[in-house]
Every structure is written in C-alpha cells, then in structure tokens.
C-alpha cells in the first residue's frame, strides 16, 4: 500500500508564493519560476544541498540571506500544507496487516520538515523521497525501488496519487494505481482493491 504526500496525505492549497514574490521583486509574471527552475529541479532529486539552494536563490534573485530565508519560509508553507487527517488515519490503520510506504516527489529538506509537522515516519514502514532516491515520479525506477524495498511484486502494490501521469506510469509498471479525487472515494477504492 503506497500513498503520495502532496495533494493526498497532505492538503496543499495554492498560496501564490511565486506570484507574491514576483510582485515584491518587480519581476514579470512567471519570473520566479523561470529564474529558479534549474535549482528547484536539482533540489527535487537531491543534486544540491539545502545550503546550496539558499545560495543560488540569493544569487539568482539578488536577495540577501534574510530575504532568502523569508522567501523559503513562504515556499515551505505552501509546500507542506496541512494533514489530510481522515486519509492519514486510514493509512496508519493499514499497518500491520499491510506493508505501507510513501512515494513523494520531494525537495531537499522535506523529510525533516514533514516529520516535524506530520510525523510520517511513525505512520508507515517506508518513505521514498525523490530528493533522497535521486529519481522522481513518473520514472519507473521509483516504482521498482518501492517494490524492491517492500518486497512485493508490482501487481501486489496499490498506489494512490493525485497526478494522473504518475498514476498512468504506475499502471504501466503493473501496479494497481488509483487516482485520488477525494478522501472518501480514495478510502473506498483502496478498500475495494484490498478486499479483491
């Protein structure tokens, strides 16, 4: 049983952080995203440290350390969101009857922040963060890694994610993948797969 975090176990509403900072820095719409694309992509697969991320953001946006810290605080607040309590309770209840895992396209530093806010390490047997594994969904290797670490065959895994291309990639790998559209629907769908 494998769940995603952002948009599934965590509710991550759009807070308009990039737009706010575009305005604050006098950049055209999309300026933050364009300037930071390469460093944020690198952070998503652990190709840079968090300190290097801060340094590069300061250079790319011409910000002093205090303003970098303020930008990152806003970015983390949007990234983390709040716990989907109903789904998290259900996910936790699946143990020990089922081996469970989380696969998350993450950012360097996410494990510590999500553990502090949500306690995911106590909810599940395994967490695969893209920034630690060096590979991200929809790359098939992340699903192969989950199967290997959980010691299950693809067809034995049920995977829940809110991003359709990731669900399709998991299905192509032979996994029983479910598109998350809401908590009650997800619980019903997962329960049906487990009963089958």
C-alpha positions as CSV (number, residue, x, y, z in Angstrom):
1,X,0.0,0.0,0.0
2,X,1.7,3.2,-1.2
3,X,0.4,6.7,-0.9
4,X,1.6,10.1,-2.2
5,X,2.0,13.1,0.1
6,X,1.2,16.4,-1.6
7,X,-2.4,16.6,-2.6
8,X,-3.1,13.2,-0.9
9,X,-1.8,12.7,2.6
10,X,-1.3,16.5,2.8
11,X,-3.7,19.2,1.6
12,X,-1.5,21.7,-0.2
13,X,-3.6,24.7,-1.3
14,X,-2.2,27.2,-3.7
15,X,-0.9,30.2,-1.7
16,X,0.5,32.2,-4.6
17,X,4.0,32.4,-3.2
18,X,5.8,32.9,-6.5
19,X,3.3,35.5,-7.7
20,X,3.7,37.4,-4.4
21,X,7.5,37.4,-4.8
22,X,7.3,38.3,-8.5
23,X,5.4,41.4,-7.4
24,X,7.6,42.1,-4.5
25,X,10.8,41.9,-6.6
26,X,9.3,43.8,-9.6
27,X,9.5,40.7,-11.9
28,X,7.2,39.9,-14.8
29,X,4.7,37.1,-14.1
30,X,6.5,33.8,-14.0
31,X,9.8,35.5,-13.2
32,X,10.5,33.5,-10.0
33,X,9.6,30.2,-11.7
34,X,11.8,30.9,-14.7
35,X,14.8,32.0,-12.7
36,X,14.7,29.2,-10.2
37,X,13.6,26.4,-12.4
38,X,17.1,24.7,-12.6
39,X,17.9,25.0,-8.9
40,X,14.4,23.8,-7.9
41,X,14.6,20.8,-10.3
42,X,18.0,20.0,-8.8
43,X,16.6,20.2,-5.3
44,X,13.9,17.7,-6.3
45,X,16.4,14.9,-7.0
46,X,18.9,15.8,-4.3
47,X,21.5,17.2,-6.8
48,X,22.1,20.2,-4.5
49,X,22.1,20.7,-0.7
50,X,19.7,23.0,1.0
51,X,22.5,25.4,1.7
52,X,23.4,25.5,-2.0
53,X,19.7,26.1,-2.8
54,X,19.7,29.1,-0.5
55,X,22.9,30.4,-2.0
56,X,21.7,30.0,-5.6
57,X,18.3,31.7,-4.8
58,X,20.2,34.6,-3.3
59,X,22.3,34.9,-6.4
60,X,19.5,34.4,-8.9
61,X,17.1,36.8,-7.2
62,X,19.7,39.2,-5.8
63,X,18.4,38.7,-2.3
64,X,20.3,39.0,1.0
65,X,20.2,36.0,3.4
66,X,17.3,37.5,5.4
67,X,15.2,37.8,2.3
68,X,16.2,34.3,1.1
69,X,15.0,33.0,4.5
70,X,11.7,34.9,4.1
71,X,11.2,33.5,0.6
72,X,11.9,30.0,1.7
73,X,9.6,30.2,4.7
74,X,6.8,31.2,2.4
75,X,7.7,28.4,-0.1
76,X,7.8,25.8,2.7
77,X,4.4,26.9,4.0
78,X,2.9,26.3,0.5
79,X,4.8,23.1,0.0
80,X,3.9,21.5,3.3
81,X,0.2,22.4,3.6
82,X,-1.9,20.6,6.3
83,X,-2.5,17.0,7.1
84,X,-5.4,15.2,5.5
85,X,-6.4,13.8,8.8
86,X,-9.1,11.3,7.6
87,X,-6.8,9.8,5.0
88,X,-3.8,9.8,7.3
89,X,-5.8,7.9,10.0
90,X,-6.9,5.3,7.4
91,X,-3.3,4.9,6.0
92,X,-2.0,4.4,9.5
93,X,-4.6,1.8,10.3
94,X,-3.5,-0.4,7.4
95,X,-0.5,-1.5,9.5
96,X,0.5,-4.1,10.5
97,X,-1.9,-6.1,8.2
98,X,-0.2,-4.5,5.1
99,X,3.2,-3.2,4.4
100,X,2.9,0.5,3.6
101,X,5.0,3.2,2.0
102,X,5.1,6.8,0.8
103,X,6.5,7.8,-2.5
104,X,6.9,11.6,-2.8
105,X,8.3,13.9,-5.4
106,X,10.0,16.0,-2.7
107,X,12.6,18.7,-2.2
108,X,15.8,18.6,-0.2
109,X,14.9,19.3,3.4
110,X,11.4,17.9,3.1
111,X,11.9,14.8,5.3
112,X,12.8,16.9,8.4
113,X,10.0,19.4,7.9
114,X,7.3,16.8,7.1
115,X,8.4,14.7,10.0
116,X,8.2,17.7,12.4
117,X,4.8,18.7,11.1
118,X,3.1,15.4,10.3
119,X,5.1,12.5,11.8
120,X,5.1,10.5,8.6
121,X,7.8,8.2,9.8
122,X,5.5,6.8,12.5
123,X,2.7,6.2,10.0
124,X,4.4,4.0,7.5
125,X,7.1,1.3,7.0
126,X,9.0,3.2,4.3
127,X,9.3,6.6,2.8
128,X,10.9,7.1,-0.6
129,X,11.7,10.8,-1.2
130,X,12.8,11.8,-4.7
131,X,15.5,14.1,-3.3
132,X,17.0,11.1,-1.4
133,X,16.5,8.4,-4.1
134,X,17.7,10.7,-7.0
135,X,14.7,9.7,-9.1
136,X,11.2,11.1,-9.3
137,X,7.7,10.0,-10.5
138,X,6.8,9.2,-13.2
139,X,10.2,7.5,-13.7
140,X,9.5,3.7,-13.5
141,X,12.6,3.3,-11.4
142,X,10.9,4.9,-8.4
143,X,8.2,2.2,-8.5
144,X,10.7,-0.6,-9.0
145,X,12.5,0.8,-5.9
146,X,9.3,0.7,-3.9
147,X,8.6,-2.9,-4.9
148,X,12.1,-3.9,-4.1
149,X,12.1,-2.3,-0.6
150,X,8.7,-3.5,0.3
151,X,9.5,-7.0,-1.1
152,X,6.3,-7.1,-3.2
153,X,5.5,-7.7,-6.9
154,X,4.1,-4.8,-8.8
155,X,0.7,-6.4,-9.1
156,X,0.6,-6.7,-5.3
157,X,1.0,-3.0,-4.8
158,X,-1.8,-0.5,-4.5
159,X,-0.7,3.1,-5.3
160,X,-2.7,6.3,-4.6
161,X,-1.7,9.6,-6.2
162,X,-3.4,12.8,-7.3
163,X,-1.4,13.3,-10.5
164,X,-2.7,11.4,-13.5
165,X,0.6,10.9,-15.3
166,X,2.0,9.3,-12.2
167,X,-0.9,7.0,-11.9
168,X,-0.6,6.0,-15.5
169,X,3.1,5.4,-15.1
170,X,2.4,3.2,-12.1
171,X,-0.2,1.2,-14.1
172,X,2.3,0.7,-16.9
173,X,4.7,-0.8,-14.4
174,X,1.9,-3.3,-13.5
175,X,0.8,-1.6,-10.2
176,X,-2.8,-1.2,-9.1
177,X,-2.9,2.6,-9.2
178,X,-5.7,4.8,-8.1
179,X,-6.2,8.4,-9.0
180,X,-7.0,10.4,-5.8
181,X,-10.1,12.6,-6.3
182,X,-11.3,12.9,-2.7
183,X,-10.7,11.2,0.7
184,X,-13.9,9.2,1.0
185,X,-13.6,8.0,-2.6
186,X,-10.0,7.1,-2.1
187,X,-10.7,5.0,1.0
188,X,-13.5,3.2,-0.7
189,X,-11.3,2.5,-3.8
190,X,-8.4,1.3,-1.7
191,X,-10.6,-0.9,0.5
192,X,-12.2,-2.5,-2.6
193,X,-8.7,-3.3,-4.0
194,X,-7.6,-4.8,-0.8
195,X,-10.7,-7.0,-0.5
196,X,-10.3,-8.2,-4.1
